[in-house]
C-alpha cells in the first residue's frame, strides 16, 4: 500500500509543479501567473503528504493543513482572475489564504497528534479547526459558482475553456470529498491520502484550457474518453474470458506461452478495435460531424477539376464548406496587389469591398489563420471581425520570388503573398471551431492557392491569345486597306 500510494502522490506533486512552469513559459499574463501560484501551491501540498510517510511530528501534520488552506485560496484567486472578475477580490483571497496558512501552523488549528497511520491521522483539534475546514468547502463552492455563472455569460472559445476548468474542479472536489469524508463515514479510510493528488485533475484541466488552444472541444474529449473506456472494457473482458475458458472449462493451467499469445493478440487488436468503437460512438453522439479526410478530399477534387476557373472553384468550395461544416456563411476574397479584385460570398448580405478591406488586411498582417475567439477581447481586430460576423480568417498564400540585398549580396527569396482570404462565419450549432476544423482549412489552403494560380495563369494566357488574335486581325485589315488604296490609285490613273 505504501509504495503505490507514495508513487501516486509523488507523481501528482511533480506534474502539478511542471504544469505550473509550463503555463508560465507559454503565456505571461495575470491568468498564467495566478495559475502558476496555484499549481506550485498544490505541488507543495501534495509533497507535504509524502513527508508524512517518514516524519509524523506536529509541524509536518500542521504543514499539510497549512498548504491545503493556501491551495484553496490560490484556486479561488486563479478562478477570479481567469474569469476576468475584479482583481482586488483575488488579492483579498490571497491575503485570507496567507492568514489561514500561518494560523494553521499554530495550535489554534491542530493542538497535538494523538496517532498517525497510512489511513490518516488522529489529531486534537484547536479552536479554529472548524473555521479552516469550512474554508476548504467555501472556496470550492465559490470556485464552481463563479465558473458556472461566467460560463452562462460568455460564448465561443472562452466558454469552452471554462468548461475544462469546471470539469477539473468537479473531479477534484468529488474525489477529495469522497476519500476524505464519505468513505470514512462508511468505515473506509485507506484512501484518505488521495485527496491532495486528486488536485492534479484541477491543475491539469486548467493548464489544458490555458495552453492548448482548440486541441479539441469538450464533447470530442468526452467522445474519445468513451471510446477508450469501451475499448479497455472489451479487451479486459476478452482477457478474463480467455482465462476462464482455459482454466474453468478446459481445466488447464495458463502457461507463459498462452499468456504471450493473449497479450500479442491484445496489442495488435487494440488500435483496430479502438477505431471501430470510435466510429460507432461517433455515429451515436455526433451524427452531424463531418469526416475529416472525406471533406479534405472533396476540396482537393474541386480545386483540381476547376483549376481554370477562379469563380467556379470559389463557389463550389464555399458551398461544400457551408454544407459539410454546417456554417451560416462563408466568403473567398481575391486580391490583386494591395487591392481587392473579386469577392465570392455565400450568406453575407454585402459584397462591398469596403466591408472586406480590413478583414483581408488582418489576415495579411498575421500571415496565418486568425480565429476571432483567440484575439484580445478589447482589440480593434476583434471589433472588426465582430462587425463583419467573421469567426475565422484563412490567408491563401502563394510563393513569389523577390530580389533582396543582404551581407551575402543579391539573393532571390521566396515570400508568401496573400492572393486570397477565406472567411468563415459562425457555425449553425453555435459551437466553436475546433483544432480539427482549423487543421482542415490550413491543409486545404495550399491546394486552393495552387488552383487560383493555375486559373490566373490560364486567364492571362487566354488574354494574351485574344490580344494576339486582335493584333493579327488588325494587320489583316491594314493589308486589305493597303490593297484597296493601290486599286483606287490604279483606277484613277486609268481614268
KESE-773202 format. One record per residue (C-alpha): x, y, z; residue in one letter; residue number from 1. Coordinates in steps of 0.5 Angstrom, whole numbers, plus 500, padded with zeros to 3 digits. Layout:
<rs>
+-----+-----+-----+------+------+
!   X !   Y !   Z ! resn ! resi !
+-----+-----+-----+------+------+
!   X !   Y !   Z !    A !  NUM !
...
+-----+-----+-----+------+------+
</rs>
This chain:
<rs>
+-----+-----+-----+------+------+
!   X !   Y !   Z ! resn ! resi !
+-----+-----+-----+------+------+
! 500 ! 500 ! 500 !    X !    1 !
! 506 ! 505 ! 502 !    X !    2 !
! 509 ! 504 ! 495 !    X !    3 !
! 503 ! 505 ! 490 !    X !    4 !
! 500 ! 511 ! 494 !    X !    5 !
! 507 ! 514 ! 495 !    X !    6 !
! 508 ! 514 ! 488 !    X !    7 !
! 501 ! 517 ! 486 !    X !    8 !
! 503 ! 523 ! 491 !    X !    9 !
! 510 ! 524 ! 488 !    X !   10 !
! 507 ! 524 ! 481 !    X !   11 !
! 502 ! 529 ! 482 !    X !   12 !
! 507 ! 533 ! 486 !    X !   13 !
! 512 ! 533 ! 480 !    X !   14 !
! 506 ! 534 ! 475 !    X !   15 !
! 503 ! 540 ! 479 !    X !   16 !
! 510 ! 543 ! 479 !    X !   17 !
! 511 ! 542 ! 472 !    X !   18 !
! 505 ! 544 ! 469 !    X !   19 !
! 505 ! 551 ! 473 !    X !   20 !
! 512 ! 552 ! 470 !    X !   21 !
! 510 ! 550 ! 463 !    X !   22 !
! 504 ! 555 ! 463 !    X !   23 !
! 509 ! 561 ! 465 !    X !   24 !
! 513 ! 559 ! 459 !    X !   25 !
! 507 ! 559 ! 454 !    X !   26 !
! 504 ! 566 ! 457 !    X !   27 !
! 506 ! 571 ! 461 !    X !   28 !
! 499 ! 575 ! 464 !    X !   29 !
! 495 ! 575 ! 470 !    X !   30 !
! 492 ! 569 ! 469 !    X !   31 !
! 498 ! 565 ! 468 !    X !   32 !
! 502 ! 568 ! 474 !    X !   33 !
! 496 ! 566 ! 478 !    X !   34 !
! 495 ! 559 ! 476 !    X !   35 !
! 503 ! 558 ! 477 !    X !   36 !
! 502 ! 560 ! 484 !    X !   37 !
! 496 ! 555 ! 485 !    X !   38 !
! 500 ! 550 ! 481 !    X !   39 !
! 506 ! 550 ! 485 !    X !   40 !
! 502 ! 551 ! 492 !    X !   41 !
! 498 ! 544 ! 490 !    X !   42 !
! 505 ! 541 ! 489 !    X !   43 !
! 508 ! 543 ! 496 !    X !   44 !
! 501 ! 541 ! 499 !    X !   45 !
! 502 ! 534 ! 496 !    X !   46 !
! 509 ! 534 ! 497 !    X !   47 !
! 508 ! 535 ! 505 !    X !   48 !
! 504 ! 529 ! 505 !    X !   49 !
! 510 ! 525 ! 502 !    X !   50 !
! 514 ! 528 ! 508 !    X !   51 !
! 508 ! 524 ! 513 !    X !   52 !
! 511 ! 517 ! 511 !    X !   53 !
! 517 ! 519 ! 514 !    X !   54 !
! 516 ! 524 ! 519 !    X !   55 !
! 510 ! 525 ! 523 !    X !   56 !
! 511 ! 530 ! 528 !    X !   57 !
! 506 ! 536 ! 530 !    X !   58 !
! 510 ! 541 ! 525 !    X !   59 !
! 509 ! 536 ! 519 !    X !   60 !
! 502 ! 535 ! 520 !    X !   61 !
! 501 ! 542 ! 521 !    X !   62 !
! 504 ! 544 ! 514 !    X !   63 !
! 499 ! 539 ! 511 !    X !   64 !
! 493 ! 543 ! 513 !    X !   65 !
! 497 ! 550 ! 512 !    X !   66 !
! 499 ! 548 ! 505 !    X !   67 !
! 492 ! 546 ! 504 !    X !   68 !
! 489 ! 552 ! 506 !    X !   69 !
! 494 ! 556 ! 502 !    X !   70 !
! 492 ! 552 ! 496 !    X !   71 !
! 484 ! 553 ! 496 !    X !   72 !
! 486 ! 561 ! 497 !    X !   73 !
! 490 ! 560 ! 491 !    X !   74 !
! 485 ! 557 ! 487 !    X !   75 !
! 480 ! 562 ! 488 !    X !   76 !
! 485 ! 567 ! 486 !    X !   77 !
! 486 ! 564 ! 480 !    X !   78 !
! 479 ! 563 ! 478 !    X !   79 !
! 477 ! 570 ! 480 !    X !   80 !
! 483 ! 573 ! 475 !    X !   81 !
! 481 ! 567 ! 470 !    X !   82 !
! 474 ! 569 ! 469 !    X !   83 !
! 476 ! 577 ! 469 !    X !   84 !
! 473 ! 579 ! 475 !    X !   85 !
! 476 ! 585 ! 479 !    X !   86 !
! 483 ! 583 ! 481 !    X !   87 !
! 482 ! 586 ! 488 !    X !   88 !
! 478 ! 580 ! 490 !    X !   89 !
! 484 ! 576 ! 488 !    X !   90 !
! 488 ! 579 ! 492 !    X !   91 !
! 484 ! 579 ! 498 !    X !   92 !
! 483 ! 571 ! 497 !    X !   93 !
! 491 ! 571 ! 497 !    X !   94 !
! 491 ! 575 ! 504 !    X !   95 !
! 486 ! 571 ! 507 !    X !   96 !
! 490 ! 564 ! 505 !    X !   97 !
! 496 ! 567 ! 507 !    X !   98 !
! 493 ! 568 ! 514 !    X !   99 !
! 490 ! 561 ! 514 !    X !  100 !
! 497 ! 559 ! 512 !    X !  101 !
! 500 ! 562 ! 518 !    X !  102 !
! 494 ! 560 ! 523 !    X !  103 !
! 495 ! 553 ! 521 !    X !  104 !
! 502 ! 553 ! 524 !    X !  105 !
! 499 ! 554 ! 531 !    X !  106 !
! 496 ! 550 ! 536 !    X !  107 !
! 489 ! 554 ! 534 !    X !  108 !
! 488 ! 549 ! 529 !    X !  109 !
! 492 ! 543 ! 531 !    X !  110 !
! 494 ! 542 ! 538 !    X !  111 !
! 497 ! 536 ! 538 !    X !  112 !
! 498 ! 529 ! 534 !    X !  113 !
! 495 ! 523 ! 538 !    X !  114 !
! 496 ! 518 ! 533 !    X !  115 !
! 498 ! 517 ! 526 !    X !  116 !
! 498 ! 512 ! 520 !    X !  117 !
! 497 ! 511 ! 513 !    X !  118 !
! 490 ! 512 ! 513 !    X !  119 !
! 490 ! 518 ! 516 !    X !  120 !
! 492 ! 522 ! 523 !    X !  121 !
! 488 ! 522 ! 530 !    X !  122 !
! 489 ! 530 ! 532 !    X !  123 !
! 487 ! 534 ! 537 !    X !  124 !
! 483 ! 540 ! 534 !    X !  125 !
! 484 ! 547 ! 536 !    X !  126 !
! 479 ! 552 ! 537 !    X !  127 !
! 480 ! 555 ! 529 !    X !  128 !
! 480 ! 548 ! 526 !    X !  129 !
! 472 ! 548 ! 524 !    X !  130 !
! 474 ! 555 ! 521 !    X !  131 !
! 480 ! 553 ! 517 !    X !  132 !
! 476 ! 546 ! 515 !    X !  133 !
! 470 ! 551 ! 513 !    X !  134 !
! 475 ! 555 ! 509 !    X !  135 !
! 476 ! 549 ! 504 !    X !  136 !
! 469 ! 548 ! 503 !    X !  137 !
! 467 ! 555 ! 502 !    X !  138 !
! 473 ! 556 ! 497 !    X !  139 !
! 471 ! 550 ! 493 !    X !  140 !
! 463 ! 552 ! 492 !    X !  141 !
! 466 ! 559 ! 491 !    X !  142 !
! 470 ! 557 ! 485 !    X !  143 !
! 464 ! 553 ! 482 !    X !  144 !
! 459 ! 558 ! 483 !    X !  145 !
! 464 ! 564 ! 479 !    X !  146 !
! 466 ! 559 ! 474 !    X !  147 !
! 458 ! 557 ! 472 !    X !  148 !
! 456 ! 564 ! 473 !    X !  149 !
! 461 ! 566 ! 468 !    X !  150 !
! 460 ! 561 ! 463 !    X !  151 !
! 453 ! 563 ! 462 !    X !  152 !
! 455 ! 570 ! 461 !    X !  153 !
! 460 ! 568 ! 455 !    X !  154 !
! 461 ! 565 ! 449 !    X !  155 !
! 466 ! 562 ! 444 !    X !  156 !
! 473 ! 559 ! 446 !    X !  157 !
! 473 ! 563 ! 453 !    X !  158 !
! 466 ! 559 ! 454 !    X !  159 !
! 470 ! 552 ! 452 !    X !  160 !
! 476 ! 554 ! 457 !    X !  161 !
! 471 ! 555 ! 463 !    X !  162 !
! 468 ! 548 ! 461 !    X !  163 !
! 475 ! 545 ! 462 !    X !  164 !
! 476 ! 548 ! 469 !    X !  165 !
! 470 ! 546 ! 471 !    X !  166 !
! 471 ! 539 ! 469 !    X !  167 !
! 478 ! 539 ! 473 !    X !  168 !
! 475 ! 542 ! 479 !    X !  169 !
! 469 ! 538 ! 479 !    X !  170 !
! 473 ! 532 ! 479 !    X !  171 !
! 478 ! 534 ! 484 !    X !  172 !
! 472 ! 536 ! 489 !    X !  173 !
! 469 ! 530 ! 488 !    X !  174 !
! 475 ! 525 ! 489 !    X !  175 !
! 477 ! 530 ! 495 !    X !  176 !
! 470 ! 530 ! 499 !    X !  177 !
! 469 ! 522 ! 497 !    X !  178 !
! 476 ! 520 ! 500 !    X !  179 !
! 476 ! 525 ! 506 !    X !  180 !
! 469 ! 525 ! 508 !    X !  181 !
! 464 ! 520 ! 505 !    X !  182 !
! 468 ! 514 ! 505 !    X !  183 !
! 471 ! 515 ! 512 !    X !  184 !
! 464 ! 515 ! 515 !    X !  185 !
! 463 ! 508 ! 512 !    X !  186 !
! 469 ! 506 ! 515 !    X !  187 !
! 474 ! 506 ! 509 !    X !  188 !
! 479 ! 511 ! 511 !    X !  189 !
! 485 ! 507 ! 507 !    X !  190 !
! 484 ! 512 ! 501 !    X !  191 !
! 485 ! 519 ! 505 !    X !  192 !
! 491 ! 521 ! 503 !    X !  193 !
! 489 ! 521 ! 496 !    X !  194 !
! 485 ! 528 ! 497 !    X !  195 !
! 492 ! 532 ! 495 !    X !  196 !
! 494 ! 528 ! 489 !    X !  197 !
! 487 ! 529 ! 486 !    X !  198 !
! 488 ! 536 ! 485 !    X !  199 !
! 492 ! 534 ! 479 !    X !  200 !
! 485 ! 534 ! 476 !    X !  201 !
! 484 ! 541 ! 477 !    X !  202 !
! 491 ! 543 ! 475 !    X !  203 !
! 491 ! 539 ! 469 !    X !  204 !
! 485 ! 541 ! 466 !    X !  205 !
! 486 ! 548 ! 468 !    X !  206 !
! 493 ! 548 ! 464 !    X !  207 !
! 490 ! 545 ! 458 !    X !  208 !
! 485 ! 550 ! 458 !    X !  209 !
! 490 ! 556 ! 458 !    X !  210 !
! 496 ! 553 ! 454 !    X !  211 !
! 492 ! 548 ! 449 !    X !  212 !
! 488 ! 553 ! 444 !    X !  213 !
! 483 ! 549 ! 441 !    X !  214 !
! 486 ! 542 ! 441 !    X !  215 !
! 479 ! 539 ! 442 !    X !  216 !
! 473 ! 542 ! 445 !    X !  217 !
! 470 ! 539 ! 451 !    X !  218 !
! 465 ! 534 ! 447 !    X !  219 !
! 471 ! 531 ! 443 !    X !  220 !
! 475 ! 530 ! 449 !    X !  221 !
! 469 ! 526 ! 452 !    X !  222 !
! 468 ! 522 ! 446 !    X !  223 !
! 475 ! 520 ! 446 !    X !  224 !
! 474 ! 518 ! 453 !    X !  225 !
! 468 ! 514 ! 452 !    X !  226 !
! 472 ! 510 ! 446 !    X !  227 !
! 478 ! 509 ! 450 !    X !  228 !
! 474 ! 506 ! 456 !    X !  229 !
! 469 ! 502 ! 452 !    X !  230 !
! 476 ! 499 ! 448 !    X !  231 !
! 479 ! 498 ! 455 !    X !  232 !
! 473 ! 494 ! 458 !    X !  233 !
! 472 ! 490 ! 452 !    X !  234 !
! 480 ! 488 ! 452 !    X !  235 !
! 479 ! 487 ! 459 !    X !  236 !
! 473 ! 482 ! 458 !    X !  237 !
! 477 ! 478 ! 453 !    X !  238 !
! 483 ! 477 ! 457 !    X !  239 !
! 479 ! 475 ! 463 !    X !  240 !
! 474 ! 471 ! 459 !    X !  241 !
! 480 ! 467 ! 456 !    X !  242 !
! 483 ! 466 ! 462 !    X !  243 !
! 476 ! 463 ! 465 !    X !  244 !
! 475 ! 458 ! 459 !    X !  245 !
! 482 ! 456 ! 459 !    X !  246 !
! 482 ! 455 ! 467 !    X !  247 !
! 475 ! 453 ! 468 !    X !  248 !
! 472 ! 450 ! 462 !    X !  249 !
! 479 ! 446 ! 460 !    X !  250 !
! 482 ! 445 ! 467 !    X !  251 !
! 489 ! 447 ! 464 !    X !  252 !
! 494 ! 452 ! 467 !    X !  253 !
! 496 ! 458 ! 464 !    X !  254 !
! 503 ! 458 ! 462 !    X !  255 !
! 507 ! 463 ! 459 !    X !  256 !
! 506 ! 462 ! 452 !    X !  257 !
! 499 ! 463 ! 452 !    X !  258 !
! 500 ! 469 ! 456 !    X !  259 !
! 504 ! 472 ! 451 !    X !  260 !
! 499 ! 470 ! 445 !    X !  261 !
! 494 ! 473 ! 449 !    X !  262 !
! 498 ! 479 ! 450 !    X !  263 !
! 500 ! 480 ! 443 !    X !  264 !
! 493 ! 479 ! 441 !    X !  265 !
! 491 ! 485 ! 445 !    X !  266 !
! 497 ! 489 ! 443 !    X !  267 !
! 495 ! 488 ! 435 !    X !  268 !
! 488 ! 489 ! 436 !    X !  269 !
! 488 ! 495 ! 441 !    X !  270 !
! 488 ! 500 ! 435 !    X !  271 !
! 483 ! 497 ! 430 !    X !  272 !
! 478 ! 496 ! 436 !    X !  273 !
! 479 ! 503 ! 438 !    X !  274 !
! 478 ! 506 ! 431 !    X !  275 !
! 472 ! 501 ! 431 !    X !  276 !
! 469 ! 504 ! 438 !    X !  277 !
! 471 ! 511 ! 436 !    X !  278 !
! 467 ! 511 ! 429 !    X !  279 !
! 461 ! 507 ! 433 !    X !  280 !
! 461 ! 512 ! 439 !    X !  281 !
! 462 ! 518 ! 433 !    X !  282 !
! 455 ! 516 ! 430 !    X !  283 !
! 451 ! 516 ! 436 !    X !  284 !
! 454 ! 522 ! 439 !    X !  285 !
! 456 ! 526 ! 433 !    X !  286 !
! 451 ! 524 ! 428 !    X !  287 !
! 452 ! 531 ! 424 !    X !  288 !
! 460 ! 531 ! 425 !    X !  289 !
! 464 ! 531 ! 418 !    X !  290 !
! 469 ! 526 ! 416 !    X !  291 !
! 476 ! 530 ! 416 !    X !  292 !
! 479 ! 526 ! 410 !    X !  293 !
! 473 ! 526 ! 406 !    X !  294 !
! 472 ! 533 ! 407 !    X !  295 !
! 479 ! 535 ! 405 !    X !  296 !
! 479 ! 530 ! 399 !    X !  297 !
! 473 ! 534 ! 397 !    X !  298 !
! 476 ! 541 ! 397 !    X !  299 !
! 482 ! 538 ! 393 !    X !  300 !
! 478 ! 535 ! 388 !    X !  301 !
! 474 ! 542 ! 387 !    X !  302 !
! 481 ! 545 ! 387 !    X !  303 !
! 484 ! 540 ! 381 !    X !  304 !
! 478 ! 540 ! 377 !    X !  305 !
! 476 ! 547 ! 377 !    X !  306 !
! 483 ! 550 ! 376 !    X !  307 !
! 481 ! 554 ! 370 !    X !  308 !
! 476 ! 558 ! 374 !    X !  309 !
! 477 ! 562 ! 380 !    X !  310 !
! 470 ! 564 ! 380 !    X !  311 !
! 468 ! 556 ! 380 !    X !  312 !
! 473 ! 554 ! 385 !    X !  313 !
! 471 ! 559 ! 390 !    X !  314 !
! 463 ! 558 ! 389 !    X !  315 !
! 464 ! 550 ! 390 !    X !  316 !
! 469 ! 551 ! 396 !    X !  317 !
! 464 ! 555 ! 399 !    X !  318 !
! 458 ! 551 ! 398 !    X !  319 !
! 462 ! 545 ! 401 !    X !  320 !
! 465 ! 548 ! 407 !    X !  321 !
! 458 ! 551 ! 409 !    X !  322 !
! 454 ! 544 ! 408 !    X !  323 !
! 459 ! 540 ! 411 !    X !  324 !
! 462 ! 544 ! 417 !    X !  325 !
! 455 ! 547 ! 418 !    X !  326 !
! 457 ! 554 ! 417 !    X !  327 !
! 452 ! 560 ! 417 !    X !  328 !
! 456 ! 564 ! 412 !    X !  329 !
! 463 ! 564 ! 408 !    X !  330 !
! 467 ! 568 ! 403 !    X !  331 !
! 473 ! 568 ! 399 !    X !  332 !
! 476 ! 575 ! 398 !    X !  333 !
! 481 ! 575 ! 392 !    X !  334 !
! 487 ! 580 ! 392 !    X !  335 !
! 491 ! 584 ! 386 !    X !  336 !
! 497 ! 587 ! 390 !    X !  337 !
! 494 ! 591 ! 395 !    X !  338 !
! 487 ! 592 ! 393 !    X !  339 !
! 481 ! 587 ! 392 !    X !  340 !
! 480 ! 584 ! 386 !    X !  341 !
! 474 ! 580 ! 387 !    X !  342 !
! 469 ! 577 ! 392 !    X !  343 !
! 465 ! 571 ! 392 !    X !  344 !
! 461 ! 570 ! 398 !    X !  345 !
! 455 ! 566 ! 401 !    X !  346 !
! 451 ! 568 ! 406 !    X !  347 !
! 454 ! 575 ! 407 !    X !  348 !
! 449 ! 580 ! 405 !    X !  349 !
! 454 ! 585 ! 403 !    X !  350 !
! 460 ! 584 ! 398 !    X !  351 !
! 462 ! 591 ! 398 !    X !  352 !
! 470 ! 592 ! 398 !    X !  353 !
! 469 ! 597 ! 404 !    X !  354 !
! 467 ! 591 ! 408 !    X !  355 !
! 473 ! 586 ! 407 !    X !  356 !
! 478 ! 591 ! 406 !    X !  357 !
! 480 ! 591 ! 414 !    X !  358 !
! 479 ! 583 ! 415 !    X !  359 !
! 484 ! 582 ! 409 !    X !  360 !
! 489 ! 587 ! 412 !    X !  361 !
! 488 ! 583 ! 419 !    X !  362 !
! 489 ! 576 ! 415 !    X !  363 !
! 495 ! 579 ! 411 !    X !  364 !
! 499 ! 582 ! 417 !    X !  365 !
! 498 ! 576 ! 421 !    X !  366 !
! 500 ! 571 ! 415 !    X !  367 !
! 497 ! 565 ! 419 !    X !  368 !
! 490 ! 563 ! 421 !    X !  369 !
! 486 ! 568 ! 425 !    X !  370 !
! 481 ! 566 ! 430 !    X !  371 !
! 476 ! 571 ! 433 !    X !  372 !
! 476 ! 568 ! 440 !    X !  373 !
! 483 ! 568 ! 441 !    X !  374 !
! 484 ! 575 ! 439 !    X !  375 !
! 485 ! 580 ! 445 !    X !  376 !
! 478 ! 582 ! 448 !    X !  377 !
! 479 ! 590 ! 447 !    X !  378 !
! 483 ! 590 ! 441 !    X !  379 !
! 481 ! 593 ! 434 !    X !  380 !
! 482 ! 587 ! 430 !    X !  381 !
! 477 ! 583 ! 434 !    X !  382 !
! 472 ! 589 ! 434 !    X !  383 !
! 473 ! 589 ! 426 !    X !  384 !
! 471 ! 581 ! 426 !    X !  385 !
! 465 ! 582 ! 430 !    X !  386 !
! 462 ! 587 ! 426 !    X !  387 !
! 463 ! 583 ! 420 !    X !  388 !
! 461 ! 577 ! 423 !    X !  389 !
! 467 ! 573 ! 422 !    X !  390 !
! 470 ! 567 ! 426 !    X !  391 !
! 476 ! 565 ! 422 !    X !  392 !
! 480 ! 568 ! 417 !    X !  393 !
! 485 ! 564 ! 413 !    X !  394 !
! 490 ! 567 ! 408 !    X !  395 !
! 491 ! 563 ! 402 !    X !  396 !
! 499 ! 565 ! 400 !    X !  397 !
! 503 ! 564 ! 394 !    X !  398 !
! 510 ! 564 ! 394 !    X !  399 !
! 513 ! 569 ! 390 !    X !  400 !
! 521 ! 570 ! 388 !    X !  401 !
! 523 ! 577 ! 391 !    X !  402 !
! 530 ! 580 ! 390 !    X !  403 !
! 534 ! 582 ! 396 !    X !  404 !
! 540 ! 585 ! 398 !    X !  405 !
! 544 ! 583 ! 404 !    X !  406 !
! 551 ! 581 ! 407 !    X !  407 !
! 552 ! 576 ! 402 !    X !  408 !
! 550 ! 580 ! 396 !    X !  409 !
! 544 ! 580 ! 392 !    X !  410 !
! 539 ! 574 ! 393 !    X !  411 !
! 533 ! 571 ! 391 !    X !  412 !
! 528 ! 570 ! 397 !    X !  413 !
! 521 ! 566 ! 397 !    X !  414 !
! 516 ! 570 ! 400 !    X !  415 !
! 509 ! 568 ! 402 !    X !  416 !
! 504 ! 573 ! 398 !    X !  417 !
! 497 ! 573 ! 400 !    X !  418 !
! 493 ! 572 ! 394 !    X !  419 !
! 486 ! 571 ! 397 !    X !  420 !
! 483 ! 570 ! 404 !    X !  421 !
! 478 ! 565 ! 406 !    X !  422 !
! 473 ! 568 ! 411 !    X !  423 !
! 468 ! 564 ! 415 !    X !  424 !
! 462 ! 566 ! 419 !    X !  425 !
! 459 ! 563 ! 426 !    X !  426 !
! 457 ! 555 ! 426 !    X !  427 !
! 450 ! 554 ! 425 !    X !  428 !
! 450 ! 550 ! 432 !    X !  429 !
! 454 ! 556 ! 435 !    X !  430 !
! 460 ! 552 ! 437 !    X !  431 !
! 467 ! 554 ! 437 !    X !  432 !
! 472 ! 552 ! 431 !    X !  433 !
! 476 ! 546 ! 434 !    X !  434 !
! 483 ! 545 ! 432 !    X !  435 !
! 481 ! 539 ! 427 !    X !  436 !
! 477 ! 545 ! 423 !    X !  437 !
! 483 ! 550 ! 423 !    X !  438 !
! 488 ! 544 ! 421 !    X !  439 !
! 483 ! 542 ! 415 !    X !  440 !
! 483 ! 549 ! 413 !    X !  441 !
! 490 ! 550 ! 413 !    X !  442 !
! 491 ! 544 ! 409 !    X !  443 !
! 486 ! 546 ! 404 !    X !  444 !
! 489 ! 553 ! 403 !    X !  445 !
! 496 ! 551 ! 399 !    X !  446 !
! 491 ! 547 ! 395 !    X !  447 !
! 487 ! 553 ! 393 !    X !  448 !
! 493 ! 557 ! 393 !    X !  449 !
! 495 ! 553 ! 387 !    X !  450 !
! 488 ! 552 ! 384 !    X !  451 !
! 488 ! 560 ! 384 !    X !  452 !
! 495 ! 561 ! 381 !    X !  453 !
! 493 ! 556 ! 375 !    X !  454 !
! 487 ! 560 ! 374 !    X !  455 !
! 490 ! 566 ! 374 !    X !  456 !
! 496 ! 563 ! 369 !    X !  457 !
! 490 ! 561 ! 365 !    X !  458 !
! 486 ! 567 ! 364 !    X !  459 !
! 493 ! 571 ! 363 !    X !  460 !
! 494 ! 566 ! 357 !    X !  461 !
! 487 ! 567 ! 354 !    X !  462 !
! 488 ! 574 ! 355 !    X !  463 !
! 495 ! 574 ! 351 !    X !  464 !
! 492 ! 569 ! 346 !    X !  465 !
! 486 ! 574 ! 345 !    X !  466 !
! 491 ! 580 ! 344 !    X !  467 !
! 495 ! 577 ! 339 !    X !  468 !
! 489 ! 575 ! 335 !    X !  469 !
! 486 ! 582 ! 335 !    X !  470 !
! 493 ! 584 ! 333 !    X !  471 !
! 493 ! 579 ! 327 !    X !  472 !
! 486 ! 582 ! 325 !    X !  473 !
! 489 ! 589 ! 325 !    X !  474 !
! 494 ! 587 ! 321 !    X !  475 !
! 490 ! 583 ! 316 !    X !  476 !
! 485 ! 590 ! 316 !    X !  477 !
! 491 ! 594 ! 315 !    X !  478 !
! 494 ! 590 ! 309 !    X !  479 !
! 487 ! 590 ! 306 !    X !  480 !
! 487 ! 597 ! 306 !    X !  481 !
! 493 ! 598 ! 303 !    X !  482 !
! 491 ! 594 ! 297 !    X !  483 !
! 485 ! 598 ! 297 !    X !  484 !
! 489 ! 604 ! 296 !    X !  485 !
! 493 ! 601 ! 291 !    X !  486 !
! 487 ! 599 ! 287 !    X !  487 !
! 484 ! 606 ! 288 !    X !  488 !
! 490 ! 610 ! 285 !    X !  489 !
! 490 ! 605 ! 279 !    X !  490 !
! 483 ! 606 ! 278 !    X !  491 !
! 485 ! 614 ! 278 !    X !  492 !
! 491 ! 613 ! 273 !    X !  493 !
! 487 ! 609 ! 268 !    X !  494 !
! 481 ! 614 ! 268 !    X !  495 !
+-----+-----+-----+------+------+
</rs>
